[in-house]
Amino acid sequence: MKQISNIEILGGGPAGLYTAILARKLLPNVRVRVTEQNAEGATFGFGVVFSKEALEFLRQDDPETHQLLRPLMESWEDITLNLPSGSVTLDGVGFTAISRLKLIEVLKDRAVNLGVTIRFNKALKSLDELEADIVIGADGLHSLMRRTLETKFKPKIEYFNNHFAWFGANIPFDTLTQTFIETAKGALNAHHYRFSPTLSTFIVECDGQTFKSLGFDKMDENKSAATCTKLFKKSLQGADLITNNSIWRQFPKLWCESWVDGRNVLIGDAAHTSHFSIGSGTRLAMEDAIALVHALKDNDDIDEALTVYEKHRQPIASKIVGAANTSALWYEKFAEKMQLEPMDFAYDYLTRSGRMTDERLHRIAPKFAKNYKSFKVRDTDLFN
Ligand SMILES: Cc1cc2nc3c(=O)[nH]c(=O)nc-3n(C[C@H](O)[C@H](O)[C@H](O)COP(=O)(O)OP(=O)(O)OC[C@H]3O[C@@H](n4cnc5c(N)ncnc54)[C@H](O)[C@@H]3O)c2cc1C
């Protein structure tokens, strides 16, 4: 790619930093600068989870980053579903998880070592402050680039009905665990898994009525954390919930019709969101980065490269985002589904994104698939 001499990246999250790394590797003559509003070493959230093979995709383009991340990751096989009426294990699914902060630290150090300039503590107010051959909007959900060029990117944003708060917990859970509890004021779910030897992510979710009945709308984050600690006392086994801007929110369903406007390009959460229940947002963001930098490397003309990026990447991201949206809708009905037998609940949970066939179920959770089959036979026998 001869025409590019510099790239400006807005946002130093996973999408922005990974784009910077790959750009320096694959387009070594191009100057790359990242602008990030947060201070160095600050971010939102706790750990993020990926499927077992996720991050393997990094190995191909940047084995060094993959090698740096690997030892920082926790991994395990199973999902545990805890219901008031019993627990079910979904064996063999396979996950890895990492602290979001550590992920960003590794990406940042690697980018700097490859010659990327990073400006921290700089919240950009206008796109006019950036001048480059290509400006990449990797600035997340509240993207300045997307808002500035809204008529070009044509975003559609709605919010799922459930409310959630993202806490941490000072206890390492064995597996990815979904705990569903009943209270006099409604049902709640916690989505929890370890992301370091001592810490776990702990996301609490409930419908709007339960959210109000429990008074979360009037609590600050510390009071919310204390209330959730009490509600999930059994799962937390004496551990406390930790906050990091753990305000209650409704998850956004965002999709931009277009990701390119002239030399401005959107990637990651700035272009699309993916509900946390399928753990794909970070991976999607980094895969956008891979698609974009490869398109720039493989095409001599910048406009052509950006068109290739959008055309190639949108249908792939759209499939995952569709599955995430379907999964998010399942969570809006979890209170009803809690009336099911635990085994039926587990089957319903596993098949929630609409992408699970019986054959796939047998492949990813063989013991559960076998047990469920015998359970259904017994169940049917009772009525014959
Ligand atoms: C509760 C919850 C749980 C999640 N769990 C998972 C999970 O388990 N697995 C997973 O893969 N994904 C998960 N995600 C999704 C994941 O966090 C996002 O998809 C991912 O962070 C997207 O990366 P990004 O780089 O596009 O955006 P971000 O990570 O949002 O980064 C954008 C960056 O841009 C900066 N920025 C924004 N505006 C400006 C400005 N004007 N000037 C300068 N800097 C700016 C921000 O400070 C930020 O650092 C979860 C999300 C939530 C809400």
The ligand as a Tripos MOL2 file, in Angstrom:
@<TRIPOS>MOLECULE
LIG
   53    58     1     0     0
SMALL
NO_CHARGES

@<TRIPOS>ATOM
      1 C1        -20.9490   -6.2560   30.7320 C.3       1 LIG1
      2 C2        -20.1040   -6.5270   29.5320 C.ar      1 LIG1
      3 C3        -19.4190   -7.7350   29.4680 C.ar      1 LIG1
      4 C4        -18.6490   -8.0380   28.3570 C.ar      1 LIG1
      5 N1        -18.0470   -9.2450   28.3260 N.ar      1 LIG1
      6 C5        -17.3680   -9.5920   27.2180 C.ar      1 LIG1
      7 C6        -16.7620  -10.8650   27.1530 C.ar      1 LIG1
      8 O1        -16.8440  -11.6720   28.0910 O.2       1 LIG1
      9 N2        -16.0880  -11.1990   26.0270 N.ar      1 LIG1
     10 C7        -15.9760  -10.3300   24.9640 C.ar      1 LIG1
     11 O2        -15.3560  -10.6880   23.9610 O.2       1 LIG1
     12 N3        -16.5280   -9.1110   25.0080 N.ar      1 LIG1
     13 C8        -17.2300   -8.7200   26.1040 C.ar      1 LIG1
     14 N4        -17.8120   -7.4970   26.1580 N.ar      1 LIG1
     15 C9        -17.7220   -6.6130   24.9830 C.3       1 LIG1
     16 C10       -16.4130   -5.8850   24.9060 C.3       1 LIG1
     17 O3        -16.1680   -5.1450   26.0900 O.3       1 LIG1
     18 C11       -16.4200   -4.9420   23.6970 C.3       1 LIG1
     19 O4        -16.9810   -5.5600   22.5790 O.3       1 LIG1
     20 C12       -14.9750   -4.5280   23.3550 C.3       1 LIG1
     21 O5        -14.4390   -3.7770   24.4320 O.3       1 LIG1
     22 C13       -14.9500   -3.6830   22.0860 C.3       1 LIG1
     23 O6        -13.6660   -3.1780   21.8930 O.3       1 LIG1
     24 P1        -13.4510   -1.7590   21.1870 P.3       1 LIG1
     25 O7        -11.9910   -1.5340   21.1760 O.co2     1 LIG1
     26 O8        -14.2140   -1.7160   19.9270 O.co2     1 LIG1
     27 O9        -14.1620   -0.6990   22.1410 O.3       1 LIG1
     28 P2        -13.7910   -0.2730   23.6420 P.3       1 LIG1
     29 O10       -13.2160   -1.3950   24.3740 O.co2     1 LIG1
     30 O11       -14.9980    0.3960   24.1690 O.co2     1 LIG1
     31 O12       -12.6420    0.8180   23.4490 O.3       1 LIG1
     32 C14       -12.9020    2.1130   22.9570 C.3       1 LIG1
     33 C15       -11.8390    3.0380   23.5070 C.3       1 LIG1
     34 O13       -12.0030    4.3270   22.9170 O.3       1 LIG1
     35 C16       -11.7950    5.3140   23.9020 C.3       1 LIG1
     36 N5        -12.4930    6.5520   23.4740 N.ar      1 LIG1
     37 C17       -13.8150    6.6890   23.2450 C.ar      1 LIG1
     38 N6        -14.1000    7.9570   22.8410 N.ar      1 LIG1
     39 C18       -12.9220    8.6130   22.8340 C.ar      1 LIG1
     40 C19       -12.5580    9.9690   22.5260 C.ar      1 LIG1
     41 N7        -13.4620   10.8650   22.1230 N.pl3     1 LIG1
     42 N8        -11.2510   10.3160   22.6200 N.ar      1 LIG1
     43 C20       -10.3100    9.4130   23.0160 C.ar      1 LIG1
     44 N9        -10.6020    8.1210   23.3200 N.ar      1 LIG1
     45 C21       -11.8870    7.7320   23.2250 C.ar      1 LIG1
     46 C22       -12.3880    4.6940   25.1710 C.3       1 LIG1
     47 O14       -11.8920    5.2820   26.3460 O.3       1 LIG1
     48 C23       -11.9660    3.2320   25.0160 C.3       1 LIG1
     49 O15       -10.7190    2.9740   25.6150 O.3       1 LIG1
     50 C24       -18.5610   -7.1280   27.2750 C.ar      1 LIG1
     51 C25       -19.2080   -5.8970   27.3470 C.ar      1 LIG1
     52 C26       -19.9780   -5.5950   28.4690 C.ar      1 LIG1
     53 C27       -20.6950   -4.2710   28.5440 C.3       1 LIG1
@<TRIPOS>BOND
     1     1     2 1
     2     2     3 ar
     3     2    52 ar
     4     3     4 ar
     5     4     5 ar
     6     4    50 ar
     7     5     6 ar
     8     6     7 ar
     9     6    13 1
    10     7     8 2
    11     7     9 ar
    12     9    10 ar
    13    10    11 2
    14    10    12 ar
    15    12    13 ar
    16    13    14 ar
    17    14    15 1
    18    14    50 ar
    19    15    16 1
    20    16    17 1
    21    16    18 1
    22    18    19 1
    23    18    20 1
    24    20    21 1
    25    20    22 1
    26    22    23 1
    27    23    24 1
    28    24    25 2
    29    24    26 1
    30    24    27 1
    31    27    28 1
    32    28    29 2
    33    28    30 1
    34    28    31 1
    35    31    32 1
    36    32    33 1
    37    33    34 1
    38    33    48 1
    39    34    35 1
    40    35    36 1
    41    35    46 1
    42    36    37 ar
    43    36    45 ar
    44    37    38 ar
    45    38    39 ar
    46    39    40 ar
    47    39    45 ar
    48    40    41 1
    49    40    42 ar
    50    42    43 ar
    51    43    44 ar
    52    44    45 ar
    53    46    47 1
    54    46    48 1
    55    48    49 1
    56    50    51 ar
    57    51    52 ar
    58    52    53 1
@<TRIPOS>SUBSTRUCTURE
     1 LIG1         1 GROUP 0 **** ****
